[in-house]
Amino acid sequence: MNIQIFQITLVILLIFSSTFVNAENEKPLPFWFKYNTQWWIDDKLSDSYFTQAIQWLVENKIIFVSLDFDFEAKEEKIPKWFKKVSAYWIKDEISDHEFFNSVQFLLNAKIIKVDSTKLNAQDLFKEIEYSGEAPLFRTFAYEKDFILVDREPTPRDIQFELKNELTETYKEIGFLDQEPNAAFIVPIFTSTAYWEPSFYTYYRGECNTSCLTKKIEFDKPFGFSASANAIKILDLLGYDYLTDIDVDRNPSILQSYEKIIVLHNEYVTKTEFDAITNHPKVIFLAPNALYAEVKTDYQNNTITLIRGHNYPQSEIRNGFNWQFDNSEFEYNTHCENWKFYEIENGVMLNCYPEYQIEVDKKLLKFIKNY
């Protein structure tokens, strides 16, 4: 389709949008959806997986479907023009509203089909208040995410929402009323390394070196070991976000920000290591960052362990021989007496803050104001 036809198509979509249910989000768009869209554009995620992501947005009332729309398209696959629309959105060349209007067109025309039985199965996505100890955020989990731990129902994944009554507080600890001067790096390589079989299967002696090459897990959630809580909270507070892949492919991107926040980016490439350690202002928010070197193969979408974690020789701990390695603090997860200490290009925290970051205004204020 040439650009002229594409522009006409987009105009038609925007005209159609005036008859649709309002596409403005009741809830904030989760950070992962934009990355899923980018990876879908790059053919790293299937149409089926991308459709599941759309389904999730519908189920969680982030996007709405008009049930009385009477047009059904004949196309069975997501049309090519929608990838172009999505690419414009990723590059901020069209607004969220315009992008979601085009998504709604595909939904209402049944080009993207959501499972209506799931939409009615509200119990799966029933929100259960989980913690009374998070004064800064509403904290809850979905029914589907609970498992039994020591016979107690415990969620594998916790969700956070801003509280309307704390708007002034969020201005103190976040960037809701201004452009952010900081970005955090989403540790997708570390998340991949923890999804077994992978590096840790090898470390336990349960797999040979074949486990040291691992497909990048674009479709797996981030867990405790990949700073899931910190990612969600910093995103809610308006920080920009990058991934390991962004930094590895374009290390100069870090120079666009006055301040960089490193999470549990335990596994990084040499390019990423150099970019982070040469940035003049870095907050190392999780101990054990920059610990092991991996190489990437974007042709096959894999990472391979090169050095670190007692590999390839048992005496090798930090794969970069980094003088500021602070892995000794990795298992201090209570953060009762947290403090930052200075290194040559920033500050490091002396504990792992996954449970602290959701409750500690002082910590979040330090991160913003440093």
N, C-alpha and C positions, 0 to 999 in steps of 0.2 A: 504494500500500500504506500503510495507516495505521500509526501508531507502535506500536500494540499488536501487530499482526501482525508488524511488523518485529522487535520485541523477542523474540517467540516464535521467529521464524526464526533470530535470532542465538543464542538458547539452544540450539536444535536443532543449529546448527553446532558449538557448543562441546561438546555431548554427542558428536556425531560425531567430534570431534577426538581424543577419547580412544582411538579405534581407529586413528588415523593414525600415520605415522612422525613422530617427534619434530620439531617445527617450529623448535626452537632452532637458531640459525645456527652452523655451523662457522666461517664466515668473516663478518666484519662486513658489514653492509648498506651498499652504496655510497650516498653522499649523494644522488646524482642520482636514485635510485629514488623517494625521497619527493617530490621535486619533479616527477618524471614523473607520479606518482600524482595530485598536486594539479592538474597541468595537464590530465590526463585527466579528472578530475572536472569541471573547468571547460570541457571540450570543446575544449581547445586541441590535444590529441593524440587520435588515433583509437583505437578499440578494437583495431585491428590493431597499431598501434605499441605500445600498452600490453601486448598479448599478447606481443609480441617482447621487451619488458622482462622479463616473467615467464619467458619462455623462457631469457633470459640468466641469470636467477637459478637456474633449474633446471640449466642446463649447467654453471654454476660451483659447483654443490652448496651454494648458499646456502639453497635450499629443495628439498624432496624430494617425489617422487611415489611413491605406493604402487602398484606394478604389478599387485597382485592384487585391487584394488578392483573389484567386479563390478557396480556401479550406474552406468548411463549416463543422464544427464538428456536430455530432449527439446529443451531450449532450445538455440538456435543462437547467441544473442547473450549478452554478459555481462549478467546481470540487473540491474535498476535498484537492487535492495536492496543490491548489492555496492558501488555508489557511496556509499550511506549509511554502510555499514561503513567504507569507505575514508576518508570524511570524518571519522568519529569517530577513526580512527587518526591522521590528519593533525593533529587537534586534541588528541591525547594523551588522548582519552577512553576508549580501549581500548588494551591493551598490544600490543607487537610480536607476542607469542605468539598472542594472540587474532586479530589481523589475519591472521597467516600460517596459522592454522588455517582461516580462511574461504577464503584463497587455495587451500589444499590441497583443500578441499572442491570448489572449482570445477575444479581440475586432475583430481582423481580421478574426478569425475563427468563429465569430458570436456566441460564447458561451456567452459572455456578449454583449448584443445588445443595441446600442444607437439609439435613435429616429432620423432618418435622416431628418425628417421634422423640428425638433428643430434646427438641425445644420444649416439649411437654414434660420431659422427665426432669422436673425441677429439683428433685431430691439430690441428684448428683452434684448440682451446683448450688445446693442450699448453703447459705453462708452461716457459719457457726463461729460466734465470738470465741476467741481462743485464749486471750491473755488480758488480765486486768492490770498488767504492769507496764503498759506502753502508753504513758500519758500524752505523748506527742503525736500518736497516730492511732487511727482505728485499726485494730489487728484482728484478723479473722482467717479462717481456712474454709475450703470447700469440703463438703461431706465426702466426696470421692477421694480426697487426699489423706484421709485418716487410716492409720494402721495400728495394730496393737503392739505396744512396747511394754514389756513387763505387765501385761494384761490391762494396760491403760491405753485408751484411744489417744493417739498422738499423730499430729499432722506431719506429712513429709514435706509440705510446702506451705508457707505462711504468706498471706497477702496483707498489704498495707494500704490505707487510704488516708488522705488529709482530712482533718476535722475543720468544719466551717468556722468554728469559734476560735481557731488558733491562727487566723490569717496573719495577724501582726507578728506572731512568733515565727511563722515561716519566712517572713521578710527578714527576720534577724538571722535565720540559720540557712536560708536558701536563696534562690534567684527567681522567685515567682514574679517579682516586680521589676526585674532588670535583666539585661543580657549577661549570661555567665562568662566569667573570665577563666573558667576551669573546666576540665574534662576528666572523667575517669575512664580507665581501660578495662573493658569486660574481658575476663580471663578465659576465653574460649579454648585455648590450648590446654590450660589446666583442667577445665571441665572435661575435655576429651580424654585426658590422661587418667582421670578417675573413673570413667565409664568402662567397666571391665567386660570382656578380657582386654587388658591393656598393660600399661607399664607396671601397675601394682601386682598384676598376676605374675609377671616376670620376677619382680622383687621377692615374692613369696616362694619362688622356685616351682611354680605350677605351670610354667610355660617357657618355651625357649625364646631366643631372641626375635622370633617372628612377631612376638607381642610388642616389640619395641617400635613397630611401625603401626600406626593406628589411623583409621579414617576419621577425619574431623567430624565431630558430632554436632552437626548443624541443627538437628531436630530433637536434642535432649535438653531437659531443663537444667539450669545451674543449681547446684546444691550448696551445702555448707562449705565444702572444700573449694568452691569457686565463688565465694562471697555473694551468695544469692540475696541475703537481706540487705547488704550494703548497696548492691546494684539497684534494688527496687527503691530504697529510700533516697539515694542520691538522685535517681531519675525523677522521683516525685518532687524533689526540691528544686528541680530545674537545671541541674548540671547537664552539660553535654556529655555524650558517651562515644567512645571509640572501641574497637575490638583489637585484640592482638593482630589480626589479619590486616586491619587498617594501618597499624603502625609498622608492621613488617613490610608491607608493600609500599608505603609512603611515609618513611620515618620523619620527613620534614613537617608532617601534619601536626606534630607536637608543638612546633614553633608558633602555631596559630593561637596558642593559649599561654596566658601568663603563668598558669599553675596546672600541674598534672597530678592526678591522684592514682596511685598504683594500688590495686587490691591484692588478692592472693594470686598474682600472676607468677606462679611458681615456675612454670615452663614457658620459656620465651626463646626466640631466635637470637642470634648474635646481632642482627640488625636492630631488633627491638631493644635488646640490652644496651647497645651503644646509644640509641636514640633517647632512652630514658635516663641513662647515667650522664648524658651530656646536656640534658635540659637543666636550666639554672634553678628551677623551683619545683620540687617534687615532694608530695606527701606520700610516704610509704605507709599505707594504712593497715597493712597486714604483714606480720612477720613471715619470713620464708619466701618472700618475693625474689625473683631473679635468681633462682636456685639451680635450675638445670637447663642445659642448652638443647634445643630441638632444631631440626631443619624441616622446611616445608616443601611439599610437592603439590603445587596448585593444579597441576595437570590431573593428578589422581586424588586431590584433596586429602592428603595425609600429612601427619607429622611423624617424625622419627627421632627418638632419643639419641643424642650425640654424646653428651657428657654430663655427669652429675649423678647423685643418688648412688654412689659406689659403682658407677659404670663409666668407662669400660674397665677400670681397675678399682679394687675394693677401697683403696685409700682416698679416692676422689669423692669429696662431699659436694661442695659447690662447684658446679660445672664451669663457672667463669673465674674461679679463684677470687671472688669479689671480697674486698676487704671489709665491706660494710654488711656482710651477711648477718642477719639477726634471727636466724632460725631457732635460737635458744628460747625465744619468747612464743613460739608457735602454739604451744599447748596451754598457755595462760589464757583461757577463754572467759574467765570471770571479769577481768579488767577492773578489779576493785580499786586499784590505785594506779590507773593508767597515766602515762606521761609520754610526751614526745621529747626526743633528744636530737640534737643537730648532727648532721653529717655534711659533707662538702657541698652537696647540691640540694639540700632540703632537710626534712625531718622524718624520723621513724617512730612509730608507735611501739610500745613495749608489751603489747598483748594482742590477741586475735579478737577483733571487736564485733563479731557477728551477732552476739546477743546484746552488746552494749549500745550499738549505734541506734537502735530503735527506741531507746529510753533516755538517752543522755543529750540534753540540750547543750551543755557545755562542750561536749565533744564535737557536735555538729557546728557549733558556733566557731570553734577553733579552726575546723576544716575550711569554713567559708572565709574567715578573716586572715588566715595565715598568708 
